[in-house]
Amino acid sequence: MPRAPGQIDRAKTQAILDAAAQVFGERGLAASMEEIARRAKVSKQTIYNHYGSKQELIRAIVDRRVLEITAPLMAPGSAERPEATLATFARFMLSAVMQPRGGAMLRMTVESAAEQPDLARAFFEAGPATSRRRLADFLAMETQAGRLSVDDPVLAAEFFASMVIGAHQLAHLLGVGKYYDEGQIDRVAREATRRFLRAYAPE
């Protein structure tokens, strides 16, 4: 079946998003669309036809990453096993911070925020804000089911995220963080989850 105008195939979509994540991570929000197109091996017009603007391209990059990170919260059966679900979510979230490309893109976004406030806002809304909302929805669902006792799911979601990535993310933003192996990431995720669930256990 022929593609509709402006539609590109999945391989090109992934190539564009991979190239854009790499270029934004290296050069910040001011990175050129020409460089992204060159690395993705597509024309600049192809990118604009599909995404419309740099802001929408950034949203697409972050949407893809957030979908990966929050997948455990929406997996079948996740609600019945909150400890395993939250620990997996924590591992995914911490791994994203610990990856050089993810950390570089966040750092460059912070550095570019004053000059590119709309793009920085798009990054925040599509990324941290969306992942926290999905976590808050999960905590509210667990509370309704009686497995947790969370009076303010939005605040609790912020507490959990801070326990998992707070100091690690700050260190990487400052360029002084160290990268954890899978065992270290798992230890942090499990410990944060255990303490969080103890704090919000039903009375």
TORROTI-593557 format. One record per residue: residue in one letter; residue number from 1; x, y, z of N, C-alpha, C, O, CB in turn. Coordinates in steps of 0.2 Angstrom, whole numbers. Each point is the difference from the previous one (the first is absolute). Glycine has a CB too. Layout:
<sites>
  type  seq    n.X    n.Y    n.Z   ca.X   ca.Y   ca.Z    c.X    c.Y    c.Z    o.X    o.Y    o.Z   cb.X   cb.Y   cb.Z
     A  NUM      X      Y      Z      X      Y      Z      X      Y      Z      X      Y      Z      X      Y      Z
...
</sites>
This chain:
<sites>
  type  seq    n.X    n.Y    n.Z   ca.X   ca.Y   ca.Z    c.X    c.Y    c.Z    o.X    o.Y    o.Z   cb.X   cb.Y   cb.Z
     M    1      4     -6      0     -4      6      0      4      6      0      5      1      4    -14     -7      2
     P    2      8     11    -10      4      6     -1      0      4      7     -6      0      3      5      0    -16
     R    3      6      4     14      0      4      6     -4      6     -1      1      3     -6     10     -8     10
     A    4    -14      8      1     -3      7     -1      5      5      0      6     -1      2    -16     -3      4
     P    5      9     10     -9      5      5      0      2      2      7     -4      1      4     -2      4    -14
     G    6     13     -4     10      3      1      7      1     -6      4      4      1      5     -9     10     -6
     Q    7      3    -17     -1      1     -6      4      6     -3     -2      2      0     -6    -14     -2      7
     I    8     16      0      4      7     -3     -2     -1     -7      4     -3     -1      4     10     12     -5
     D    9     -2    -16     -2     -1     -7      3      4      0      7      3      5      2     -3    -10    -14
     R   10     -2      0     15      3     -1      7      7      0      1      3      3      5    -13    -10     -3
     A   11     14      4     -7      7      1      1      3      7      0      4      2      3     -4    -13     -9
     K   12     -3     15      1      2      7      0     -2      4      6      4      4      2     -5     -5    -14
     T   13     -5     -1     15     -2      3      6      5     -1      5      2      5      4    -14     -6     -7
     Q   14     14     -5      4      5     -2      5      7      3     -1      3      3      5    -10    -14     -3
     A   15      9     11     -8      6      4     -2      0      7      2      5      3      2     -3    -11    -11
     I   16     -8     11      7      0      7      2      0      2      7      4      4      3    -11     -3    -13
     L   17      3     -5     14      0      1      8      7     -2      3      2      3      4    -14     -6     -4
     D   18     15     -2     -3      7     -2      3      5      6     -2      4      1      5     -7    -14     -6
     A   19      3     15     -5      4      5     -2     -1      7      4      5      3      3     -4     -8    -14
     A   20     -7      6     12     -2      6      4      2      0      7      3      5      3    -13     -3    -11
     A   21      9     -8     11      2      0      7      8      0      1      2      3      5    -12    -10     -3
     Q   22     13      5     -7      7      0      0      3      7     -1      4      3      4     -3    -14     -8
     V   23     -4     15     -1      2      7     -1     -2      4      5      4      5      2     -5     -7    -14
     F   24     -5      2     15     -2      4      5      4     -1      7      2      5      3    -14     -5     -8
     G   25     14     -6      6      4     -2      5      7      3      0      3      2      5     -9    -12     -4
     E   26      9     11     -7      6      3     -1      0      7     -1      5      4      3     -2    -14     -9
     R   27     -8     13      4      0      7     -2     -6      4      3      0      7     -1      6    -10     -9
     G   28    -10      0     14     -6      4      3     -5      1     -5     -1     -2     -5      9      7     13
     L   29    -13     -1     -5     -6      2     -4      1      4     -6     -4      0     -4     -2     -1     15
     A   30     12      4    -11      1      4     -6      3     -4     -6      2      3     -5      0      7     13
     A   31     -1    -17     -7      2     -4     -5     -4      1     -7     -6      1      0     10     -9      9
     S   32      0      7    -14     -3      2     -7     -4     -6     -3      2     -6      1      7     14     -3
     M   33    -15     -7     -1     -3     -5     -3      3     -3     -6      0     -6     -2    -10     12      6
     E   34     15     -2     -7      4     -3     -5      5     -5      2      0     -5     -3     -1     16     -2
     E   35      4    -10     11      4     -6      3     -4     -6      1      2     -5     -1      6     14      6
     I   36    -14     -8     -2     -4     -6      2     -2     -4     -7      0     -6      0     -5     13     10
     A   37      3     -3    -15     -2     -3     -6      6     -4     -3      0     -5     -3     -8     14      1
     R   38     14     -6      2      6     -3     -2      2     -6      3      1     -5     -3      3     16      0
     R   39     -5    -12     10      2     -6      3     -6     -5     -1      2     -6      0      5     13      9
     A   40    -13     -5    -10     -5     -5     -1     -1     -2     -7     -3     -5     -1     -3     11     10
     K   41     10     -3    -13      0     -1     -7     -6      1     -4     -3     -4     -4     12     -5      7
     V   42    -13     14     -1     -6      3     -3      1      7     -1      5      3      2    -12    -12      4
     S   43      2     12    -10      0      7     -1     -3      4      5     -4     -3      4      3      0    -16
     K   44      3      9     13     -3      4      5     -7      1     -1     -4      0      5     15      6     -4
     Q   45    -13     -6     -7     -7      1     -1     -4     -6      2     -6      0      2      8      7    -12
     T   46      1    -13     10     -3     -6      2     -2      0      7     -5     -2      3     11     -4    -11
     I   47     -1      9     12     -1      1      7     -6      5      2     -4     -1      4     16     -2     -2
     Y   48    -12      8     -6     -5      5      1     -7     -2     -2     -5      1      3     14      8     -5
     N   49     -9    -13     -3     -6     -3     -3     -3     -4      6     -7     -1      0     11      1    -12
     H   50      0     -4     15     -3     -5      5     -1      3      7     -5     -2      3     11     -6     -9
     Y   51     -2     13      8      0      2      7     -3      8      0     -2      2      5     11    -10     -2
     G   52     -8     11     -8     -2      7      0      4      6      2      1      5     -2    -12    -10      3
     S   53     15      3      5      4      5      3      5     -3      5     -1     -6      1     -8     14     -2
     K   54     14     -5      3      5     -2      4     -3     -2      7      2     -5      3      7     12     -9
     Q   55    -14     -3      8     -4     -2      7     -3     -6     -1      0     -4      5     -2     16     -3
     E   56     -1    -14     -7     -4     -6     -1      5     -6      0     -1     -6      2     -9     12     -8
     L   57     16     -5      3      5     -5     -1      2     -2      7      1     -6      2      3     10    -13
     I   58     -2      1     15      2     -1      7     -6     -4      4      2     -4      4      5     15     -4
     R   59    -13     -9     -1     -5     -4      3      0     -7     -2     -1     -4      5     -6     15     -4
     A   60      8    -12     -7      0     -7     -2      6     -4      3     -1     -6      1     -4     10    -12
     I   61     11     -1     11      5     -3      3     -1     -2      8      1     -6      2      7     12    -10
     V   62    -11     -1     11     -1     -1      7     -6     -5      1      0     -4      5      5     15     -2
     D   63    -10    -10     -7     -6     -5      0      2     -7      0     -2     -5      4     -5     14     -9
     R   64     12    -11      0      2     -6     -1      4     -3      7     -1     -6      2      2      8    -15
     R   65      3      2     16      4     -2      6     -5     -1      5      1     -4      4      9     11     -8
     V   66    -15     -2      5     -5     -1      6     -4     -6     -1     -1     -3      5      1     16     -4
     L   67     -2    -15     -7     -4     -6     -1      4     -6      2     -2     -4      3     -4     10    -12
     E   68     13     -6      8      4     -5      2      1     -1      8     -1     -5      3      7      6    -14
     I   69     -5      5     14      0      1      7     -6     -2      4      0     -4      5      9     12     -7
     T   70    -15     -6     -1     -6     -1      4     -3     -7     -2     -6     -1      3      5     14     -2
     A   71      3    -16     -6     -3     -7     -2     -2     -4      6     -5     -3      0     12      4    -11
     P   72     -2     -2     16     -2     -4      6     -6      1      3     -4     -4      3     16      2     -1
     L   73    -14      9     -2     -6      2      4     -6     -2     -4     -6      0      3     12     10      2
     M   74     -6    -11    -11     -6     -2     -4      0     -7     -3     -4     -2     -4      4     14      1
     A   75      5    -16      5      0     -7     -2     -5     -4      3     -2      2      6     14     -1     -7
     P   76    -15     -6     -2     -5     -4      3      2     -3      6      6     -3      1    -10      0    -12
     G   77      0      3     16      1     -2      7      4      4      4      2     -2      6     -2     -9    -11
     S   78      3     17      3      4      4      4     -3      2      6      3      1      5      2      3    -15
     A   79    -12     -2     10     -3      2      6      0     -5      6     -1      2      6     -7      5    -14
     E   80      8    -13      6     -1     -5      5      7     -2      4      0     -3      5     -9     -2    -12
     R   81     14      8      4      7     -1      3      4      7      1      4      1     -4     -4    -13     -1
     P   82     -2     16      9      2      7      0      8      0      1      3      5     -2    -14     -1      6
     E   83     13     -8      1      7      0      1      5     -1     -6      4      3     -1     -7     -7     13
     A   84      1     -2    -15      4     -2     -6     -1      6     -6      5      1     -3     -7    -13      6
     T   85     -4     14     -3     -1      6     -5      4      6      1      3      3     -5    -15     -8      3
     L   86     12      7      8      3      6      2      8     -1     -1      3      5     -2    -13     -1     10
     A   87     12     -9     -6      7     -2      0      3      0     -7      5      3     -2     -6     -9     12
     T   88     -3      3    -15      2      0     -7     -1      7     -3      5      2     -4     -9    -13      3
     F   89     -1     15      3      0      7     -2      6      4      2      2      4     -4    -15     -5      4
     A   90     15      0      6      5      4      3      7     -2     -4      4      4     -1    -10     -4     13
     R   91      7     -7    -13      5     -2     -4      1      4     -7      5      2     -2     -5    -13      8
     F   92     -6     11     -9      0      3     -7      1      8      1      4      2     -4    -12    -11      0
     M   93      5     12      9      1      7      1      8      2      1      3      4     -3    -15     -3      7
     L   94     15     -5      1      7      1      2      4     -2     -6      5      4     -1     -7     -6     13
     S   95      1     -3    -16      4     -2     -6      0      6     -5      5      1     -3     -8    -13      5
     A   96     -3     15     -3      0      6     -4      4      6      2      4      3     -4    -15     -7      1
     V   97     12      5      9      4      5      3      7     -2     -1      5      4     -1    -14      0      9
     M   98     11    -10     -7      7     -3      0      2     -1     -7      6      0     -1     -8     -5     12
     Q   99     -2      6    -16      3     -1     -7      3      6     -2     -3      6      1     -6    -14     -4
     P  100     15      8      0      3      6     -2     -4      5     -5      0      6      1     11    -13      0
     R  101    -14      4     -6     -4      4     -4     -6      3      3     -1      6     -1      4    -14     -8
     G  102     -7      5     14     -5      3      3      2      5      5     -3      5      0     -3    -16     -1
     G  103     12     10      4      2      5      5      3      6     -4     -1      6      2      4    -15      6
     A  104      0      8    -14      2      6     -4     -5      4     -2      0      6      0     10    -13     -4
     M  105    -16      4      1     -5      4     -2     -4      4      5     -2      6     -1      0    -15     -8
     L  106      2      6     15     -3      4      6      4      6      1     -3      5      1     -3    -16      4
     R  107     12     10     -4      5      5      2      0      6     -6      0      5      2      7    -14      4
     M  108     -7      7    -12      0      5     -5     -7      3      0      0      6     -2      8    -13     -5
     T  109    -13      4      8     -7      3      1      0      6      5     -2      5     -1     -3    -16     -3
     V  110      8      9     10      0      5      5      4      6     -2     -1      5      2      0    -15      7
     E  111      7      8    -12      5      6     -2     -4      4     -5      2      6      0      8    -13      2
     S  112    -14      5     -6     -3      4     -6     -7      3      2     -3      3     -4      9    -11     -4
     A  113     -8      6     14     -7      2      2     -2      8      0     -5      2     -2      5    -12      9
     A  114      5     14     -5     -1      7      0     -1      2     -7     -4      5     -1     11     -4     11
     E  115     -3     -3    -15     -1      2     -7     -5     -3     -4     -3      2     -5     15      0      5
     Q  116    -14     -8      2     -5     -4     -3     -6     -3      5     -1     -6      1     10      3    -10
     P  117    -12      8     12     -5     -2      5     -6     -4     -2     -2     -5      3      5     15      2
     D  118     -5     -9    -11     -6     -4     -3      3     -8     -1     -4     -4      1     -1     15     -7
     L  119     11    -11      3      2     -7     -1      2     -4      7     -2     -6      1      7     10    -12
     A  120     -3      0     16      1     -3      7     -6     -2      3     -1     -5      3     11     12     -2
     R  121    -15     -3     -2     -7     -1      3     -3     -7     -4     -3     -4      4      1     16     -1
     A  122      3    -12     -9     -2     -6     -4      4     -7      3     -4     -5      1      1     12    -11
     F  123      9     -6     11      4     -5      3     -3     -2      7     -1     -6      1     11     10     -8
     F  124    -11      0     11     -3     -1      7     -6     -3      0     -2     -5      3      8     14      1
     E  125    -11     -6     -8     -7     -3      0      0     -7     -3     -4     -4      2      0     16     -3
     A  126      8    -13     -4     -1     -7     -3      4     -5      4     -1     -6      0      0     11    -11
     G  127      6     -3     15      4     -4      3     -2     -1      8     -4     -4      2     13      7    -10
     P  128     -5      1     12     -1     -1      7     -8      1      2     -2     -4      4     14      8     -2
     A  129    -15      1     -4     -7      1      2     -4     -6     -2     -5     -2      4      6     15     -5
     T  130     -1    -15     -5     -4     -6     -2      2     -6      4     -5     -4      2      4      9    -14
     S  131      7     -7     13      2     -6      4     -3      1      7     -2     -5      3     12      3    -10
     R  132     -9      8     10     -3      0      7     -8      0      0     -2     -3      5     12     10     -2
     R  133    -13     -5     -8     -7     -1      0     -2     -7     -1     -5     -2      3      4     13     -8
     R  134      4    -15      1     -1     -7     -1      1     -4      7     -4     -4      2      7      5    -14
     L  135      2      1     15      2     -3      7     -6      2      5     -2     -4      4     15      4     -7
     A  136    -15      6      3     -5      3      5     -6     -4     -2     -4     -2      5      9     13     -4
     D  137     -7    -12     -7     -6     -4     -2      0     -7      3     -4     -3      2      3     10    -12
     F  138      7    -10      9      1     -7      3      0      0      7     -4     -5      3     11      2    -12
     L  139     -5      8     13      0      0      7     -7      1      2     -2     -3      5     13      7     -4
     A  140    -15      0     -4     -7      1      1     -4     -6      0     -4     -2      4      5     14     -8
     M  141      1    -16     -2     -4     -7     -1      2     -5      5     -5     -3      3      5      6    -15
     E  142      6     -3     15      2     -4      5     -3      1      7     -2     -4      4     13      3    -10
     T  143    -12      8      7     -4      2      6     -7     -2      0     -3     -2      5     11     12     -4
     Q  144    -11     -9     -7     -7     -2     -1     -1     -7      1     -5     -2      3      3     11    -11
     A  145      7    -13      6     -1     -7      1      2     -3      7     -1     -6      2      4      5    -14
     G  146      0      6     16      1     -2      7      7     -2      1      2     -3      6    -14      0     -4
     R  147     16      3     -7      7     -3      1      5      5      2      5     -2      3     -8     -6    -12
     L  148      1     15      8      4      5      3     -5      5      3     -6      0      0     15     -1     -9
     S  149     -6      6     13     -3      5      3      3      7     -1      4      2      3     -8    -10      6
     V  150      2     11    -15      3      6     -3     -5      5      0     -4      0     -4     13     -6     -3
     D  151     -8     11     11     -5      5      1      1      6     -6     -5      3     -2      4     -5     14
     D  152      7      2    -14      2      5     -6      4     -3     -5      6      0      1     -7     10      7
     P  153     -2    -14    -13      4     -3     -5      5      4     -3      6     -3     -2    -15     -5      0
     V  154      8     14      0      4      4     -4      7      2      4      5     -1     -2    -15      6     -4
     L  155      9     -4     13      5      2      4      4     -7      1      6      0      1    -12     10      5
     A  156      3    -15     -5      3     -7      2      4     -2     -7      6     -3      1    -15      0      7
     A  157      7      5    -14      4     -2     -6      6      4      0      5     -2     -2    -16      0     -4
     E  158     11      8      8      6      4      1      5     -2      5      6     -1     -1    -13     11     -3
     F  159      4    -13      9      4     -2      6      4     -7     -3      6      0      1    -14      5      8
     F  160      4     -9    -13      3     -6     -2      6      1     -5      5     -2      0    -16     -4      2
     A  161      9     11     -7      5      2     -5      6      3      3      6     -2     -2    -15      3     -6
     S  162      8      3     13      6      3      3      4     -5      4      7      0      0    -13     10      1
     M  163      3    -15      2      4     -5      3      4     -4     -5      6     -2      2    -15      1      7
     V  164      7      0    -14      3     -5     -5      5      4     -4      6     -2     -1    -16     -4      0
     I  165      9     12     -2      5      3     -4      2      7      2      5      3     -3    -11     -8     -6
     G  166      4      8     15      1      7      2      8      1      0      2      4     -4    -12     -4     11
     A  167     14     -3     -3      7      2      1      4     -2     -6      4      3     -3     -5     -4     15
     H  168     -1     -5    -15      3     -3     -6     -1      5     -6      5      2     -4     -6    -14      8
     Q  169     -5     15     -5     -1      4     -6      4      7      1      2      2     -5    -14     -8      4
     L  170     12      8      7      3      7      2      8     -1     -2      3      4     -3    -12     -1     12
     A  171     12     -9     -7      7     -1     -1      1      0     -7      5      2     -3     -4     -9     13
     H  172     -5      4    -14      1     -1     -7     -1      7     -4      3      2     -5     -6    -14      5
     L  173     -2     16      3     -1      7     -3      7      4      1      1      4     -4    -14     -5      6
     L  174     16      0      4      6      3      1      6     -3     -3      6      3      1    -11      1     10
     G  175      4     -9    -14      6     -4     -4      5     -3      5      5     -2     -2     -6     10     -6
     V  176     -2    -10     14      5     -3      5     -3     -7      2      3     -4      4      1     15      0
     G  177    -10    -13     -7     -3     -7      2      4     -6     -3      4      1     -5    -15      5      5
     K  178     10    -11      3      3     -6     -2     -5     -5     -3     -6      0      3     16      1      5
     Y  179     -9     -5    -12     -4     -5     -3     -1     -6      3      6     -3      2     -4      8    -13
     Y  180     -8     -7     13     -1     -7      4      0     -5     -5     -3      0     -6     -3      6     15
     D  181      8    -12     -7     -2     -6     -3     -7     -3      1     -3      3      5     16     -6     -5
     E  182    -15     -2     -3     -7     -3      1     -1     -2      7     -5      1      3      5     -5    -14
     G  183      5      1     15     -1     -2      7     -1      6      4     -4      0      5     11     -9     -7
     Q  184     -3     15      1     -1      6      4     -6      3     -1     -4      2      5     16      0     -5
     I  185    -15     -2     -6     -6      3     -2     -6     -4      4     -4      3      2      9      1    -13
     D  186     -4    -10     10     -5     -5      3      0      1      8     -6      0      3      7     -8    -12
     R  187      4      9     12      0      1      7     -3      7      2     -4      0      5     15     -7     -4
     V  188    -10     12     -4     -3      6      1     -7      0     -1     -4      2      4     14      4     -7
     A  189    -12     -9     -2     -8     -1     -2     -3     -4      5     -6      2      2      9     -1    -14
     R  190      0     -6     14     -4     -4      5      0      3      7     -5      0      3      9    -10     -9
     E  191      1     13      8      0      4      7     -5      5      0     -3      1      5     15     -4     -4
     A  192    -12      7     -7     -4      6      0     -8     -3      0     -4      3      4     13      4    -10
     T  193    -10    -12      3     -7     -3     -1     -2     -2      7     -5      1      3      7     -4    -15
     R  194      3     -1     15     -2     -3      7     -2      5      5     -5      0      4     13     -9     -6
     R  195     -4     15      2     -1      5      5     -6      4     -2     -4      2      5     16     -1     -2
     F  196    -13      0     -9     -6      4     -2     -7     -4      2     -4      3      3     11      2    -13
     L  197     -7    -12      8     -6     -4      2     -1      0      8     -5      0      2      7     -6    -13
     R  198      4      6     14     -1      0      8     -3      6      2     -5      0      4     15     -7     -3
     A  199     -8     13     -4     -3      7      2     -8      0     -2     -3      4      4     15      1     -5
     Y  200    -14     -8     -4     -7      1     -3     -4     -7      1     -4     -1     -3      8     10     -5
     A  201     -1    -13     13     -4     -6      1     -7      1      3     -1      5      4     12    -11     -2
     P  202    -16      2     -4     -7      2      3      1     -1      8      3     -5      3     -9      1    -14
     E  203      2      8     15      0     -1      7     -4     -5      2     -1     -2      6      2     14     -5
</sites>
